[in-house]
Amino acid sequence: MEFVARQVQVPASELDAYEWSGRTVEYHRAQIRGHLGFRECSVADADKLTAWLAEHVACKERRPVSPPYPGALRPRNVPRAGVRHTGPSTGHRARPAG
């Protein structure tokens, strides 16, 4: 906070009173983006960033994962062997096949 306070030339204690949500902060962010020549991130930008991160970062950061218990990493919408899915979620649990 000290760094930001120096940049905007106010005492750091005054930043505690700043409203960090709402119209004022949105207006200030727009002013900062305009001054620096940036724009808000679009869905297409996020998709491009995700693809770039997957290609250049995630592949280098992967480490073996040991699940804390059997089946912990199984996606929730994939039934376990021997369990019949009963259709759309109705709040009922899957019943054993048989």
N, C-alpha and C positions, 0 to 999 in steps of 0.2 A: 504494500500500500504506500510505503514511503516513496517508492519510485514513481508511481502514478501521481502522487501528491506533488512531487517536485515538477513533473511534466506539466501539470495544470496549474501550478503555482498557488496551491492552497495548503494549509496545514493538514497533515494526515488525519487528525482528529475530526475534521469536517467531512471526510469521506464516509465516516460512520453514519452520518445523517443523510447521505445521498440515497435517493430512492432508486434501487437497482432493478426495479421492475415497473412497468407501466409506460405511459406515453412519453414521459420526459427522457427516459433512458433510450427508448426507441428513436426519438428525435436526435439525441446526441450521437447514437451509433450511426445514424444516417449521415450526420454532419461529418463524422470521422471518416466514413467510407468515401464520401464525396471528396473530401480534402485529399485523401490518399489515393484516389482513383480506383477504389474497389467497388464491388456490388455484392448484393446478397447472394448466397449460394443457392443454386437451383437444384432440382431433383436430378437433372442431367449432369450437373457438376458433381453431385454426390455419387452418382453412378460411376462417372469417370474416375473419381478419387478411389472408390472402392475397388475398381478393377486394377488400378495402378498399385494400390497397396497389396492386393492379393498377388500380383505378379512380381513385385519388387521387394516387398517387406515380409509378408506372411510366410512365403516359401522359405525364407532364410531364418525365420523365428520359430519355426515348428519344432516342438520337442515331443518326445513320447509322453502320452498321458496315461496315467494309471487311474482307472475309476475307483472311487472310494468304496463301491460295492458292485456286485455283478448287475449289469443292466443299467447302471447309472448314466451312461452316455447314449442309451437308446432313445431316439426321438419319441416324444410322448404320443404321437399319432401313429406309431408303428406297433401293432399288437405283438405280444410275446407269443412264442410258439405254444400251440395248444389252447389259445384263447380266441374265441369267436367275437368279432366286432359286431355290435348290435345296431349299427347304423348311425345316423346323425346324433350328435350329443343331445341327450335328453335328461342328463343328470344321472342316468343309470350307469352302473359299472358293467364292463364286459363280463360275460358268463363263460365258464369253462366249456370247451367244446365237448360234445359227447352225447 
